[in-house]
Amino acid sequence: MEASVLQELKERLLYLKHEIMSRIKENTDKVNKIMIRGDEGDFSDAVYTKDILYDLLEKDRQHLREIEESLYSIEKGDYGRCRMCGKDIEIERMKAKPTAKYCIKCRAVVEGKR
Ligand SMILES: [Zn+2]
């Protein structure tokens, strides 16, 4: 992968990481507030919101893990290489999804297994 493209993707990943981390913090604060408030009146509302927040937090944490894995791959020097076939992942795909771990072909195989 070209150094300039790699640098661009790394910056994007660092930006995403920063964004997700502040959102996780924000949503964690919201959950804590709901837990403390615990109003009887809108208890069901609070539970509903808490579930949504937990869901968002779980997705964000998963995404954060993927971003950290990608940043680690950059450090190791195997970023952008398919984990399955070992070939370089299409650059357009990496730009669209900087955390991609498989090329389009292998992705289809992985998804087919689910
Ligand atoms: Zn592949």
Residues whose N, C-alpha, C, O or C-beta is under 5 A from the ligand:
A	BS01	ZN	C82 M84 C85 G86 C103 C106
